[in-house]
Amino acid sequence: MGRVGECLTETTSSLGAAESCSLSLLMAVQEHNDFVNVGKKETTIGKRQSLDPKKYLSLDGNSLTIADLVRLGKGLFNIKLTTEAEEKINEAREVIETIIKENRGTDQACARLNCTPGVIEIHIHILKSVCVCVCVCVYVGVGTPLSVERTRMLLALRINVLAKGYSGVSMETVQAMVKAFNASCLSWVPEKGTVGASGDLAHLTLGLMGEGRMWSPQRGWDHAKTVLECHGLTPLVLKPKEGIGLINGTQMMSSLAAEAVERAVGVARQADIIAALSLEALRGTTKAFHSDVHAVRPHPGQIEVALRLRSLLHSDVFPSQISDSHRTCDRVQDAYTLRCIPQVHGVANDTIAFVKSILTTELNSATDNPLVFAERGETISGGNFHGEYPAKALDYLAIGVHELASMSERRTERLVNPSLSELPAFLVQDGGLNSGFMIAHCTAAALVSESKALCHPSSVDSLSTSAATEDHVSMGGWAARKALRVVEHVEQVLAIELLAACQALEFLRPLKSTTPLEKVHELVRTVVRPWDHDRQMSPDIEAAHTLLREEKVWEAARPYMDQYRDSPWWVEGCRGMVSSVGGGGGPQCVRAAPVQCFSSLAQ
């Protein structure tokens, strides 16, 4: 039955008949959920991986970045607490211990520790068992577990929040969590079952208590107690207040949000490069990207995207034979998906920057309940656990990033349609015999259509729970999961456009594009050969998707984009923009406040 059942048995004699009946039911549930024989199988949490981090990242509850959290998820660092964090944790715990000593056996102690006075008199000597009860009763998630990386991010983020020193959890417990993270002992945390308010973290906590399932590189899936013992770790024994202090918070949705934002940053800047490739293949004009056009509508994202496009396509810095070949054509302007790239991609970048700001605050916020204010020896019950902030931001992220895929799918349509591209139908010779990119475009269309449904906001929905006490909830867990799916769809749709654009360039040979775009073409050709006749395309799409996930496209083009920013042409464009908006002081003005928020996206 395990430690939970033993604790509950010890507690039964101290409670009334009704409570005894309820605890018996919980014991029965534990008996029928013994996972010892289940854990040896590989599951969607990931392959067994051996991690040997060499560096430590210090957590203080105040300065964790999205990028660092993602790195922690990848196992690139161990973690440790700062000295200041340890002091704050100890000070908050002293407040809890003082409350217990001063209010032994009274309802007042229960109230100050966020229990329910009058319903049951909870004596101090059984508070530890009550903490266990709290964790067990919300161990009700369903579905596949989070991946290794996502569970690691969740655990690291929870430790960071506890490091702020407002939770009242003991140093012993926090250090046990740190040791579990460094050993990659990860609890079974199902994806589904959260409404984005209280109790999201029960599965994470119960595994650390030696109950349920746990994963580690050495054991794979096994009973949590076995996994912990295999690594020389001891299951948590919760102290008063620690049950409620460990299960509440927004870390589930926020850790998933961190991955979504980090991937969105990467795919957004690579979307500009892929769009530039398509513009070249379709022999479009760069006039719409002139700095003066965007200076008179100075949204920061729009200005940044136009600058990126100029740095990829500027013919005086990077001559393009393809561009020269149609310089005298009579086309006045291009379709919106080419001409309006800065405007549409720009607002996607602005959306990401906004969400990034919200999430950075959330990662370093105390979000459990009640909160302990050690400086005045007081606990206050509030609502910081409510997930509305990350939920709303994630819904906004999905809507904003989706437009990158919407634009991309339409550009792919232009590339494969001979009446629009003046290239061979579906970008392949012998069109009657070969289908080329016909069905790949269908895949892009299917992904875009699916994402449209996923972009419906989850945070506009709320269902009352817990006998109307939790009468408004954020649904932030679903907001996070669907935002991740939308970001993945954007990556896949852009991977298809990347392949199509590179294939289109093959039909324009021997003409060459600009140096940065040719470098991207060379990169793609290291993993996908030109399409001369039909073959399986799924492996090619996956290979291109991997390039985007690893940001190889950005790495290939960025040195040349930086070269443009160091050129006289960039300075001249800046002067034109300053003049257009009535400013002064030289080109540095253009890189001031409006655009500065994108410096982090461009790194």
SULMOCOR-V959760 format. One record per backbone hydrogen bond with DSSP energy under -0.5 kcal/mol. CO is the residue of the C=O (numbers start at 1). NH is the residue of the N-H. If there is no record, write none. Layout:
CO & NH
CO & NH
//
This chain:
2 & 6
3 & 7
4 & 8
5 & 9
6 & 10
7 & 11
8 & 12
9 & 13
11 & 14
12 & 15
16 & 20
17 & 21
18 & 22
19 & 23
20 & 24
21 & 25
22 & 26
23 & 27
24 & 28
25 & 29
26 & 30
27 & 31
28 & 32
30 & 33
31 & 34
33 & 35
35 & 38
35 & 39
38 & 41
43 & 46
45 & 148
49 & 51
55 & 78
56 & 58
57 & 80
59 & 82
65 & 69
66 & 70
67 & 71
68 & 72
69 & 73
70 & 74
71 & 76
72 & 75
76 & 55
78 & 57
80 & 59
82 & 86
83 & 87
84 & 88
85 & 89
86 & 90
87 & 91
88 & 92
89 & 93
90 & 94
91 & 95
92 & 96
93 & 97
94 & 98
95 & 99
96 & 100
97 & 101
98 & 102
99 & 103
101 & 104
103 & 106
106 & 110
107 & 111
108 & 112
109 & 113
110 & 115
111 & 114
115 & 117
116 & 119
116 & 120
120 & 122
121 & 123
123 & 126
124 & 127
126 & 130
127 & 131
128 & 132
129 & 133
130 & 134
131 & 135
132 & 136
133 & 137
134 & 138
136 & 139
138 & 140
142 & 192
144 & 191
147 & 151
148 & 152
149 & 153
150 & 154
151 & 155
152 & 156
153 & 157
154 & 158
155 & 159
156 & 160
157 & 161
158 & 162
159 & 163
161 & 164
162 & 165
166 & 372
170 & 174
171 & 175
172 & 176
173 & 177
174 & 178
175 & 179
176 & 180
177 & 181
178 & 182
179 & 183
180 & 185
181 & 184
184 & 186
186 & 215
187 & 189
188 & 190
189 & 146
192 & 142
195 & 475
196 & 387
196 & 474
197 & 249
199 & 202
201 & 205
202 & 206
203 & 207
204 & 208
205 & 209
206 & 211
207 & 210
208 & 236
210 & 225
212 & 224
213 & 188
214 & 222
215 & 186
216 & 220
220 & 216
222 & 214
223 & 227
224 & 228
225 & 229
226 & 230
227 & 231
228 & 231
228 & 233
229 & 232
236 & 238
239 & 242
239 & 243
241 & 245
242 & 246
243 & 246
243 & 247
244 & 248
247 & 201
250 & 254
251 & 255
252 & 256
253 & 257
254 & 258
255 & 259
256 & 260
257 & 261
258 & 262
259 & 263
260 & 264
261 & 265
262 & 266
263 & 267
264 & 268
265 & 269
266 & 270
267 & 271
268 & 272
269 & 273
270 & 274
271 & 275
272 & 276
273 & 277
274 & 278
275 & 279
276 & 280
277 & 281
278 & 282
279 & 284
280 & 283
286 & 289
287 & 290
290 & 293
290 & 294
291 & 295
292 & 296
294 & 297
295 & 298
297 & 299
299 & 303
300 & 304
301 & 305
302 & 306
303 & 307
304 & 308
305 & 309
306 & 310
307 & 311
308 & 312
309 & 312
309 & 313
310 & 314
314 & 318
320 & 324
321 & 325
322 & 326
323 & 326
324 & 327
326 & 329
335 & 338
335 & 339
336 & 340
338 & 341
340 & 344
341 & 345
341 & 346
342 & 346
343 & 347
344 & 348
345 & 349
346 & 350
347 & 351
348 & 352
349 & 353
350 & 354
351 & 355
352 & 356
353 & 357
354 & 358
355 & 359
356 & 360
357 & 361
358 & 362
359 & 363
360 & 364
361 & 364
362 & 365
365 & 367
371 & 373
371 & 380
372 & 374
373 & 376
373 & 378
374 & 377
378 & 373
380 & 371
380 & 382
383 & 386
387 & 391
388 & 392
389 & 393
390 & 394
391 & 395
392 & 396
393 & 397
394 & 398
395 & 399
396 & 400
397 & 401
398 & 402
399 & 403
400 & 403
401 & 404
401 & 405
402 & 405
402 & 406
403 & 407
404 & 408
405 & 409
406 & 410
407 & 411
408 & 412
409 & 413
410 & 414
411 & 415
412 & 416
413 & 417
416 & 418
416 & 426
417 & 420
417 & 421
418 & 422
424 & 427
425 & 428
426 & 437
430 & 433
430 & 434
435 & 438
437 & 441
438 & 442
439 & 443
440 & 444
441 & 445
442 & 446
443 & 447
444 & 448
445 & 449
446 & 450
447 & 451
448 & 452
449 & 453
450 & 454
451 & 455
453 & 456
458 & 461
465 & 470
466 & 469
469 & 471
470 & 465
475 & 479
476 & 480
477 & 481
478 & 482
479 & 483
480 & 484
481 & 485
482 & 486
483 & 487
484 & 488
485 & 489
486 & 490
487 & 491
488 & 492
489 & 493
490 & 494
491 & 495
492 & 496
493 & 497
494 & 498
495 & 499
496 & 500
497 & 501
498 & 502
499 & 503
500 & 504
501 & 505
502 & 506
503 & 506
503 & 507
504 & 507
505 & 508
506 & 509
508 & 511
512 & 321
512 & 322
514 & 518
515 & 519
516 & 520
517 & 521
518 & 522
519 & 523
520 & 524
521 & 525
522 & 526
523 & 526
524 & 527
524 & 528
530 & 532
537 & 541
538 & 542
539 & 543
540 & 544
541 & 545
542 & 546
543 & 547
544 & 548
545 & 549
546 & 550
547 & 552
547 & 553
548 & 551
551 & 555
552 & 556
553 & 557
554 & 558
555 & 559
557 & 560
557 & 561
558 & 562
559 & 563
560 & 564
561 & 565
562 & 566
564 & 567
564 & 570
567 & 570
567 & 571
568 & 572
569 & 573
570 & 574
571 & 575
572 & 576
573 & 577
574 & 578
575 & 579
576 & 580
577 & 581
578 & 583
579 & 582
586 & 589
587 & 590
587 & 591
588 & 591
589 & 592
592 & 595
592 & 596
593 & 597
595 & 598
596 & 599
598 & 602
600 & 603
//
